[in-house]
Amino acid sequence: MPVTFLWLEPCLRATPIGYVGGVLDALVGSALARTTRTVAALRPARKPLHPQGRVVTGRLRRTGLRPPTGVAWLDEVGEDEVLVRRSRAVGLPAPLPDIHGLAVRVPLGPDDHGDLLLASTGWGRATRFLLTVSRRPEGRPLTTLLPYRTPAGPLLVGARAQGEDRFELACAVGLGEWRPFATLDLAAAGADLEVSFDPVRRQLPGLEQYDWVERLREPSYATARGSRR
């Protein structure tokens, strides 16, 4: 998706052009769902995308942000015991290059949680929106790829490896500079448990999905959920 759209989107939605944009979102979302169904048919598995992975526990230590973004979870100091799944999107055997994924589940209460899904991308102003491949999970940075709606503007969350089992988490508003806000330390041992991450249904407070992002993502997620059933 062109990065300039991140800046035009809020304005376009308030005009007749917004109707056309909504139709395009639905068409692209439908195409992504068809791709997911095709992959599921060609390679039956519990997960048509990111079929192979490793689930571990982790400790996420948030150092806070100043000036703040208006999202308390990013701005405030805190510590969370999280569940993390590291995976390969296509499922090619190592050491072949693949798109790597990092899914983080953050507890929000006794029966609630929020999910973050990151995939290997670039880190530059344009490349942060483009998927990339690497041989190792630590070989490339990872981002949420699509922005969240926040009081500060469209915001991406990203992660860069600082070792095999440690990541630095950062956020960036639009095309702005990355600002570190947390470190994530992972347990060394883990297994691929039956757990499903969904950033559309399970959002962190203050990190809201744009309507067009939901229209892009939800059809393929619904297809993946149906494939697992």
C-alpha positions, 0 to 999 in steps of 0.5 A: 500500500502506498505510504502516502495513503496513510496521510490521505486516508482520514481526509478521503474517507470524509468525501465521495472518494471515500466510497470508492476507497471502501469498495477497493478495501473490500475487493482487496480484502476479498482477494486476500481471503481467496489467497488464504483459501487457495493456500489452505486447499493446496497445503491443508494445515491448522494454519494456512499461513504461518503454519510452523512456529514456536510458542514461548513465554516472554517478559515485556518491559516498557520504558515509556515515551516522552513526549507521549503518543496518547496511548497509555500502553506505549507511554507508561512504564510497565511490565507484562508477562506475554505469550509469543509465537515466532513463525515462518509465513510460507512455511519453507524449511530452514535455511530457505528464506521466508517471511518471519512473524512475531505474534505477541499476546499481552494480558489486559485482565483476568479474561482479556488480552490484546494481540500484536502481529508483526512481520519481517519488513524494512525499517526505512520510511518506505520499506517499513511498509514492505514485506521482506524475507530472510534466512534467520528470524533475527535477519530483518526488522519486523513491523505491524505493516499496517498502521493503528489509529492513535491520538498522535496519528497513524502509528506502526509498532516495530521490533528489532532483534538484539540477540537470538531471544531479545527484541527492542520494540519501537513505534513510529507515527507515519513516516517519522522516526522510530522511538524505542519504548520496550524490550522483549525477552523470550524464554529459550524453550517452547513448542508450537501450541494451539493458539490463534492471534487476532489483532482485529478482534483483540486490540490493545487499548489506544491502538485502534484499527482503521476501518479500511485496515479491518476491511483488508484483514478480516476476510483472510482472518475469517478464512483462516479461522474456518480452515482451522475448524 
